[in-house]
Amino acid sequence: FDTSGSSGVPKQVAISKKALLVSARAVNEHLGVGSESCWGLVLPLNHVGGFGVAARAHEAGCGFQEFGRRWEPVNVRKWLEEHEITHTSLVPTQVYDLVKEHLRAPVSLQAIVVGGGHLDSAIGQAARNLGWPVLASYGMTEASSQIATQAPDSLKQPYQSAPVSLLPIWDARVSLEEILEISGPALFSGYLSGGRFIPRENDWYATTDRALLENGTITPMGRVDALVKILGELVDPEAIEQELSVLSQG
């Protein structure tokens, strides 16, 4: 799978069929997906977030529909309703587009896994107010998609982007530098570089993300390589950008 990686450096990540199906099964169980459900694919298949949707439909033996066209919120909303989609995955900008158009969610939708970036609380709550069942997630290509995802029960509460429930297939720990490390059966097999396969050597994979682990949940705290030093202090520009976004909406 293609990935920019947390550091923005293009990579190709090799993932086994077994790892993909282990991840798919864990996500389906977490979200309560059954044979009567229907996964809808909006994301591109060449990235694990999109391919994972197809894998989940295959693993559950449930319905599957692919939008297969350029993203356009009004048309996507009609498509979701027409095919009675129950589960899908979106990125934060797509959720923002749905909110901006003041579109109400079709009644069939039970869960939207939001990945590929941070969805701030104001937009997330606005989406839920319109009926969009958005659930924050945390994942990466090297993990065959999701590492942690909010439970459907959280839809009864106001939207918050964290903490996020760790899926039971994963073991997680943080180093002394608060860098997240993960281990589990859905880890990638290795990287492809210059036409050469470089296998993963360890059972534990050290990410480039900082995180807080507590009571089976994870709170992402930004990328290590995104920190900059200002007047001797490490500052996370992404966190500042999120705060400014919330203030501008208020």
CORLINMO-V229668 format. One record per residue. PHI is phi in radians with two decimals (* if undefined). Layout:
PHI
PHI
//
This chain:
*
-1.34
-2.71
-1.46
1.28
-1.10
-1.57
1.45
-1.58
-1.05
-2.47
-2.05
-1.91
-1.62
-2.25
-1.35
-1.03
-1.05
-1.10
-1.08
-1.30
-1.09
-1.09
-1.04
-1.12
-1.10
-1.16
-1.03
-1.12
-1.12
-1.66
1.26
-1.37
-2.27
-1.12
-1.51
-1.37
-2.54
-1.47
-1.98
-1.77
-1.98
-1.40
-1.19
-1.30
-1.41
-1.98
-1.12
-1.09
-1.38
-1.08
-1.07
-1.09
-1.10
-1.11
-1.18
-1.10
-1.11
-1.14
-1.44
1.13
-1.91
-1.17
-2.60
-2.35
-2.02
-1.16
1.18
-2.34
-1.10
-1.01
-2.64
-1.00
-1.15
-1.19
-1.13
-1.07
-1.11
-1.13
-1.03
-1.24
-1.04
-1.71
0.89
-1.13
-1.79
-2.44
-2.73
-2.18
-2.38
-1.73
-0.95
-1.13
-1.23
-1.09
-1.02
-1.08
-1.11
-1.18
-1.04
-1.48
0.96
-1.50
-1.58
-1.30
-1.18
-1.20
-1.21
-1.17
-1.93
-2.78
-2.13
-1.43
-1.76
-2.32
1.36
2.68
-1.55
-1.79
-1.21
-1.08
-1.14
-1.21
-1.05
-1.22
-1.07
-1.12
-1.10
-1.08
-1.61
1.64
-1.40
-1.42
-1.35
-2.19
-1.19
-2.42
-2.38
-2.86
-2.88
-1.03
-1.08
-1.85
1.08
2.10
-1.52
-1.84
-2.54
-2.59
-1.11
-1.37
-0.96
-1.06
-1.18
-1.14
-1.39
-1.91
-1.00
-1.19
-2.40
-1.33
-2.77
-1.33
-2.19
-1.24
-1.23
-1.18
-1.15
-1.34
-1.89
-1.77
-2.43
-2.65
-2.13
-1.37
-1.07
-1.58
1.16
-1.50
-1.30
-2.20
-2.27
-2.57
2.99
-1.28
-1.79
-1.19
-1.11
-1.56
2.92
-2.01
-1.88
-2.48
1.04
1.35
-2.03
-1.52
-1.99
-1.22
-1.19
-1.75
-2.09
-1.26
-1.79
-1.96
-1.54
-1.37
-1.90
-1.94
-1.53
-2.74
-1.99
-1.88
-2.79
0.90
1.30
-2.18
-2.23
-2.06
-1.09
-2.16
1.73
-1.36
-1.10
-1.35
-1.61
-1.27
-2.20
-1.68
-2.19
0.90
1.46
-1.97
-1.36
-2.17
-1.74
-1.04
-1.11
-1.13
-1.14
-1.06
-1.14
-1.11
-1.13
-1.11
-1.12
-1.11
-1.18
-1.33
-1.36
//
